[in-house]
Amino acid sequence: MMIFGPMLVALIPGIIIWTLTWWLSKKGVSPLIKMLPGTIAVISALILLYISIVYIRGFEGVGYGFLSFFLILVACVSFMISKGVRATDESI
């Protein structure tokens, strides 16, 4: 439960971030704007990680650390969506 709780909590903003990134890539805006949701997710994850290490500590801090880890994973997927990487690309 210590891992699945933060993972499920990270899915809520993750779905919003993925949808926003997909929508921006379909609109054809500049790459900087397409990468903005993922960048904001990475910044918020790093802030959560700092708070979990410095201020909270203990078991609850580990929960926040897991949440920041899953948010960084969400941001990586968002960056892949913004670049247009497909799972069936032969260039991978």
Residue pairs with C-beta under 8 A, 6 or more apart in sequence:
2 59
2 62
2 63
2 66
3 66
5 63
6 63
6 64
6 66
6 67
6 69
6 70
7 66
7 70
9 67
10 67
10 70
10 71
10 73
10 74
11 70
11 74
13 41
13 71
13 74
14 41
14 70
14 71
14 74
14 77
17 37
17 38
17 40
17 41
17 74
17 75
17 78
18 74
18 77
18 78
18 81
20 37
21 34
21 37
21 38
21 78
21 81
21 82
22 81
24 33
24 34
24 36
24 37
24 82
25 34
25 81
25 82
25 84
31 82
31 83
34 82
35 78
35 79
35 82
37 78
38 75
38 76
38 78
38 79
38 82
39 75
41 71
41 72
41 74
41 75
41 78
42 71
42 72
42 75
44 71
45 67
45 68
45 69
45 71
45 72
45 75
46 68
48 64
48 65
48 67
48 68
48 71
49 64
49 65
49 68
49 69
51 64
52 60
52 61
52 62
52 63
52 64
52 65
52 68
53 61
53 65
55 61
56 64
85 92
